[in-house]
């Protein structure tokens, strides 16, 4: 790469992407060589990931929300905060944010041009390792972007799993594990214990770890890994607790209590995510990253995390959420009941074909009066035929129809909806992104979409 154009950087990444251009690839495919590649690239750039404090977040549900809440509190406390998450909604640059703003296209392009040269050197030095993946490259680019500013602290979300994920080259000041459930089972394992073992791979010797409340099977694994590595463990429900709803809740931990807290993020499931973020603060205070109570309250009340139980318009209401597995669909159903009122609910649904489609539909079907099934919204999208079959198995006599785009399905739902109704768009963050763009809430560059999806 000889220039710093953002789209040239995307073209470079496109050829390294996996999961049908989803960027995160199977970290088990090369038996951990991906971690070696990532560490080599970091070393060649002067180990940028070691120049600031960091928090590492793994889990099945709530990783992004927890990251957003923690980042918001730290930013309110006056720190410059780097945030690395995946996937994105409208532009790849959303994955790499500094103080809540995606890095500039010029910054992305400049760093990718430098990284391309280092990547070429890697392939010369270790031809047997293969080429770095797109996710590995973007991860290292994020580390470098944070170091160049520099940030005071970076909040880093795992891409897939934990143990072999490219982000696991960091040595965080505290590791966080959100609720563990069944997802990516073909890669991470078919039991909670197996999945938990991969997630707990981010626990580092002697470094504290905070976990959400877990099922007993997952708890046993996390406790064993923490004990083996001499890592102090704060387990939700045992060492810290949250009570209440997103409108008003309390946090309790040894020697520390906060009452009358409020969240900007809807749904009581977000209270648990806030608890994980809050439980990390005493550990960060030990490394002189202190957030006063005023900053904590402000950060929780103003945190922004688009596409998670997000209300886009009213009369009729349009709500979008990225729920994409059985547990998140169940939590979404509970949160919608808690947070909204409606006369009829129209479900605009699209799901990736490698997900537990029947379980997701079964969780959402009792809410809905009709299904607007969407296929073709992403390369890995499930067929409308499978969605309709799952709907028929979960309902009796409720209407359903299929559409080729989110825009068409949303338009059809809104044409039928009265002002007192609710239109729920869910099943994938790709569905969320398309709905936000269809309603003019956000825009994306069609050139970027074409490059990333090929």
C-alpha positions in Angstrom: 0.0 0.0 0.0 1.6 3.3 -1.1 -1.0 5.8 0.0 -3.3 6.5 2.9 -6.7 6.6 1.3 -9.3 5.1 3.6 -10.8 3.0 0.8 -7.4 1.7 -0.1 -7.1 0.5 3.5 -10.5 -1.2 3.3 -9.5 -2.9 0.0 -6.4 -4.2 1.7 -8.5 -5.6 4.6 -11.1 -7.1 2.4 -8.8 -9.7 1.1 -8.0 -10.8 4.7 -11.6 -10.9 5.9 -13.4 -14.0 7.0 -17.0 -15.0 8.0 -18.2 -13.7 4.7 -16.5 -10.4 5.2 -17.5 -10.2 8.9 -13.8 -9.7 9.8 -13.7 -11.9 12.9 -12.4 -15.4 11.9 -12.1 -18.7 13.7 -9.2 -18.3 16.0 -8.8 -22.1 16.3 -8.2 -22.5 12.6 -4.5 -22.1 12.9 -4.0 -23.4 16.4 -3.2 -20.1 18.0 -0.7 -18.8 15.4 -3.0 -15.8 15.1 -2.0 -14.7 18.6 1.7 -15.0 17.6 1.1 -12.9 14.4 -0.7 -10.2 16.5 2.1 -10.2 19.1 4.7 -9.9 16.3 3.0 -7.0 14.6 2.6 -5.2 18.0 6.3 -5.8 18.8 7.3 -4.4 15.4 5.4 -1.2 16.2 6.9 -0.8 19.6 4.2 -2.6 21.6 1.6 0.2 21.5 -0.8 -1.8 23.7 1.6 -1.5 26.7 1.5 2.3 26.7 -1.8 2.8 28.5 -4.0 1.2 31.1 -6.5 -1.3 29.8 -9.6 -3.3 30.6 -10.4 -6.5 28.7 -14.0 -7.7 28.3 -15.1 -11.2 27.3 -18.5 -12.9 27.5 -21.5 -13.9 25.4 -24.0 -11.2 26.1 -23.5 -7.5 27.1 -19.8 -7.1 26.2 -20.4 -4.0 24.1 -22.9 -2.5 26.5 -20.5 -3.1 29.5 -17.7 -1.5 27.5 -19.8 1.5 26.6 -20.9 2.0 30.2 -17.4 1.7 31.6 -16.0 4.0 28.9 -18.7 6.6 29.6 -17.9 6.6 33.3 -14.1 6.9 32.8 -14.6 9.7 30.2 -16.9 11.6 32.7 -14.1 11.3 35.2 -11.8 13.2 32.9 -9.8 10.5 31.3 -9.1 10.1 27.6 -10.6 6.7 26.8 -10.0 4.4 23.9 -12.8 2.0 23.0 -12.3 -1.1 20.8 -15.4 -3.1 20.0 -16.9 -5.3 17.2 -18.9 -5.5 15.1 -19.8 -2.1 13.8 -23.1 -0.6 12.6 -22.4 1.9 9.8 -18.6 2.2 9.3 -15.6 0.1 10.3 -14.2 3.1 12.1 -16.8 2.8 14.8 -14.8 -0.1 16.2 -12.0 2.2 17.2 -13.2 5.2 19.2 -11.5 7.8 21.3 -13.6 9.7 23.7 -16.7 8.4 22.0 -15.7 9.4 18.5 -14.6 7.0 15.7 -11.1 7.7 14.5 -10.9 9.8 11.3 -10.6 8.1 7.9 -7.3 9.8 7.4 -6.0 8.3 10.7 -7.2 4.9 9.8 -5.6 5.0 6.3 -2.3 6.4 7.6 -2.0 3.7 10.3 -3.1 0.9 7.9 -0.4 2.0 5.4 2.2 1.7 8.2 0.8 -1.6 9.3 0.8 -3.0 5.7 4.6 -2.6 5.6 5.0 -4.3 9.0 2.6 -7.1 7.8 4.8 -7.6 4.7 7.8 -7.9 7.0 6.0 -10.5 9.1 5.3 -12.7 6.1 8.9 -12.5 5.1 10.1 -13.4 8.6 7.6 -16.2 9.2 6.2 -17.4 5.9 4.9 -20.6 7.6 2.6 -18.5 9.9 0.4 -17.3 7.0 -1.0 -13.8 6.5 -2.5 -11.8 9.3 -6.3 -11.7 9.3 -8.4 -8.6 8.9 -9.4 -8.8 12.6 -5.8 -9.1 13.7 -4.8 -6.1 11.6 -7.6 -3.9 12.8 -6.9 -4.9 16.4 -3.2 -3.9 16.1 -4.3 -0.7 14.3 -6.6 0.1 17.3 -3.7 -0.4 19.7 -1.5 1.9 17.7 -4.3 4.6 17.3 -4.7 4.7 21.1 -1.0 5.0 21.7 -0.5 7.8 19.2 -3.1 10.1 20.9 -2.3 8.9 23.6 -5.2 7.6 25.7 -5.1 7.2 29.4 -7.0 3.9 29.3 -8.4 1.5 26.6 -11.5 -0.6 27.0 -11.0 -3.6 24.7 -13.8 -6.0 23.8 -12.9 -9.6 22.7 -13.9 -10.4 19.1 -14.6 -14.2 19.5 -14.0 -16.4 22.5 -11.1 -15.0 24.5 -8.2 -17.5 24.9 -7.1 -17.3 21.3 -8.6 -14.0 20.3 -6.3 -11.4 18.8 -7.0 -9.0 21.6 -5.6 -11.4 24.1 -2.1 -10.1 23.7 -2.8 -7.3 26.2 -2.1 -7.5 29.9 -5.1 -5.7 31.3 -5.4 -4.0 34.7 -8.7 -5.9 35.1 -10.5 -8.5 33.1 -14.3 -8.5 32.8 -16.5 -11.5 31.9 -20.1 -10.7 31.1 -22.9 -13.3 31.2 -21.9 -16.5 29.3 -24.4 -18.3 27.1 -24.6 -20.5 24.0 -23.1 -18.8 21.0 -20.5 -19.7 18.3 -20.9 -23.3 19.6 -19.3 -24.8 16.5 -16.1 -23.0 17.4 -16.2 -22.5 21.2 -17.9 -25.8 22.2 -21.4 -27.1 22.9 -21.4 -26.9 26.7 -21.3 -23.8 29.0 -18.2 -25.2 30.6 -16.3 -25.4 27.3 -17.5 -21.9 26.3 -16.6 -20.5 29.7 -13.1 -22.0 29.5 -12.5 -20.1 26.3 -13.9 -16.8 27.7 -11.8 -17.2 30.9 -8.8 -17.4 28.7 -8.4 -13.6 29.1 -7.7 -14.0 32.9 -4.0 -13.2 33.5 -1.8 -14.3 36.4 -2.3 -12.0 39.4 -4.6 -9.6 37.6 -8.1 -9.1 39.0 -11.2 -10.5 37.2 -14.8 -9.4 37.6 -17.5 -11.7 36.4 -21.3 -11.3 36.0 -23.4 -13.8 37.8 -23.1 -17.1 35.9 -24.7 -20.5 35.7 -23.1 -23.0 38.0 -21.3 -24.8 35.2 -19.7 -21.6 34.0 -19.0 -20.3 37.5 -17.0 -23.4 38.4 -14.7 -22.9 35.4 -14.1 -19.2 36.0 -13.4 -19.9 39.7 -10.9 -22.7 38.8 -9.1 -20.6 36.2 -8.9 -17.6 38.6 -7.5 -19.8 41.4 -5.0 -21.5 39.1 -3.7 -18.1 37.9 -3.7 -16.4 41.3 -6.2 -13.8 39.9 -8.5 -12.2 42.5 -12.1 -12.8 41.5 -15.2 -10.7 42.1 -18.2 -12.8 41.1 -21.6 -11.2 40.6 -24.2 -12.4 43.1 -21.5 -13.4 45.5 -19.0 -10.5 45.9 -21.1 -7.7 44.4 -24.8 -7.3 43.7 -27.2 -5.0 41.7 -30.8 -4.5 42.5 -33.6 -2.6 40.8 -34.4 -1.6 37.2 -32.6 0.5 34.6 -34.7 3.5 35.7 -33.5 3.2 39.3 -31.0 0.7 40.7 -28.4 0.1 43.4 -24.9 -1.4 43.5 -23.4 -3.2 46.5 -19.8 -4.3 46.9 -17.5 -4.8 49.9 -17.2 -1.4 51.5 -19.0 0.4 48.7 -22.6 1.1 48.0 -24.4 3.4 45.5 -28.1 4.0 45.4 -30.5 5.7 43.1 -28.5 5.1 39.9 -30.1 5.5 36.5 -29.1 4.1 33.1 -29.4 5.7 29.7 -29.6 2.1 28.2 -33.0 0.6 28.5 -33.7 -2.8 30.0 -33.0 -4.4 33.3 -30.5 -6.7 31.7 -28.4 -3.5 31.4 -28.3 -3.3 35.1 -26.2 -6.4 35.3 -23.9 -5.0 32.6 -23.6 -1.8 34.6 -22.8 -3.9 37.7 -19.9 -5.6 35.9 -18.6 -2.2 34.8 -19.0 -0.7 38.3 -17.3 -3.7 39.9 -14.2 -2.9 37.9 -13.8 0.6 39.3 -12.3 -0.3 42.7 -9.7 -2.4 40.9 -8.9 0.5 38.6 -8.6 2.8 41.5 -5.8 0.7 42.8 -3.8 1.7 39.7 -4.8 5.4 40.2 -7.7 5.4 37.7 -10.2 6.9 40.0 -13.8 7.7 39.0 -15.6 10.0 41.6 -19.3 9.3 42.3 -20.4 12.3 40.3 -18.7 10.9 37.2 -20.1 7.4 37.8 -23.7 8.8 37.9 -23.1 11.0 34.9 -21.5 8.3 32.9 -24.3 5.7 33.5 -27.0 8.3 32.8 -25.5 9.5 29.5 -23.9 6.4 28.0 -24.6 5.8 24.3 -24.7 2.4 22.7 -26.7 2.5 19.5 -28.8 -0.5 18.3 -29.5 -1.9 21.8 -33.1 -1.6 22.6 -33.0 1.8 20.9 -36.1 3.8 20.2 -35.8 5.3 16.7 -39.2 7.0 16.4 -42.7 7.1 18.0 -46.3 6.9 16.9 -45.9 4.2 15.9 -42.8 3.3 17.9 -39.8 1.7 16.1 -37.4 -0.1 18.3 -34.2 -1.9 17.2 -32.0 -4.4 19.0 -29.1 -6.6 17.9 -30.3 -9.7 19.8 -28.8 -12.6 17.8 -28.8 -15.7 20.1 -31.3 -17.5 22.3 -30.4 -15.8 25.6 -30.3 -12.3 24.1 -33.6 -12.9 22.4 -35.1 -14.0 25.7 -33.7 -10.9 27.4 -35.0 -8.7 24.6 -38.5 -10.1 25.1 -38.4 -9.3 28.8 -36.9 -5.8 28.2 -39.5 -4.9 25.6 -42.3 -5.8 28.0 -40.6 -3.8 30.7 -39.8 -0.7 28.7 -42.6 -0.2 26.2 -46.4 -0.4 25.8 -48.2 -1.2 22.5 -51.5 -2.4 21.1 -50.0 -4.6 18.4 -46.3 -5.6 17.8 -44.9 -6.1 14.3 -41.7 -8.2 14.3 -39.2 -7.4 11.5 -36.7 -10.2 11.8 -33.6 -11.4 10.1 -31.1 -13.9 11.5 -27.7 -15.2 10.4 -27.9 -18.8 9.2 -25.4 -20.2 11.8 -27.5 -19.0 14.7 -30.1 -20.9 16.7 -33.0 -19.7 14.6 -35.8 -21.8 16.0 -34.9 -20.8 19.6 -34.7 -17.1 18.7 -38.0 -17.1 16.9 -39.6 -19.1 19.8 -38.4 -16.4 22.3 -39.8 -13.5 20.3 -43.0 -15.0 18.8 -45.2 -14.6 21.9 -44.6 -10.8 21.7 -45.6 -10.4 18.1 -48.8 -10.2 16.1 -47.1 -10.7 12.7 -43.7 -11.6 11.3 -41.9 -9.6 8.5 -39.1 -12.1 7.7 -36.0 -10.6 6.0 -33.5 -12.6 3.9 -30.6 -11.3 1.9 -29.7 -8.5 4.3 -26.2 -9.9 4.8 -24.1 -12.7 3.1 -24.7 -15.1 6.0 -28.4 -14.3 6.3 -30.8 -17.3 6.8 -33.4 -17.9 4.2 -36.9 -16.5 4.7 -38.2 -20.1 4.3 -36.4 -21.2 7.5 -37.6 -18.2 9.4 -41.2 -18.8 8.3 -41.0 -22.4 9.2 -39.7 -21.5 12.7 -42.6 -19.0 13.0 -45.2 -21.5 12.0 -43.8 -24.0 14.6 -44.0 -21.3 17.4 -47.4 -19.7 16.6 -50.9 -20.5 15.6 -52.5 -18.5 12.9 -50.3 -15.4 13.1 -49.6 -13.9 9.7 -46.1 -13.8 8.2 -44.5 -12.7 5.0 -41.0 -12.5 3.5 -39.0 -9.6 2.2 -35.7 -9.2 0.4 -34.6 -6.1 2.3 -35.0 -4.5 5.7 -36.2 -1.3 4.1 -39.1 -3.2 2.3 -40.0 -5.1 5.4 -40.0 -2.0 7.6 -42.0 0.0 5.1 -44.6 -2.8 5.0 -44.8 -3.0 8.8 -45.2 0.8 9.1 -48.0 0.8 6.6 -49.9 -1.6 8.7 -49.1 -0.1 12.1 -51.3 2.3 14.0 -49.8 5.1 16.2 -50.3 2.9 19.3 -48.3 -0.1 17.7 -44.7 -1.0 18.0 -42.4 -2.2 15.2 -39.5 -4.3 16.5 -36.5 -4.8 14.3 -34.0 -7.4 15.5 -32.1 -10.6 14.9 -28.7 -9.1 13.9 -26.8 -5.9 14.1 -26.9 -5.8 10.3 -30.7 -5.6 10.6 -30.3 -2.8 13.1 -27.9 -0.8 10.9 -30.2 -1.2 7.9 -33.2 0.0 9.9 -31.4 3.0 11.3 -30.3 4.0 7.8 -33.8 3.4 6.3 -35.3 5.8 8.9 -32.6 8.4 8.3 -31.1 8.1 11.8 -27.7 7.3 10.3 -26.0 7.0 6.9 -23.2 4.9 5.6 -21.0 5.2 2.5 -22.2 2.7 -0.1 -18.6 2.4 -1.3 -17.6 1.1 2.1 -20.5 -1.3 2.3 -19.6 -2.7 -1.1 -15.9 -3.1 -0.2 -16.6 -4.8 3.1 -19.2 -7.2 1.8 -17.5 -7.8 -1.5 
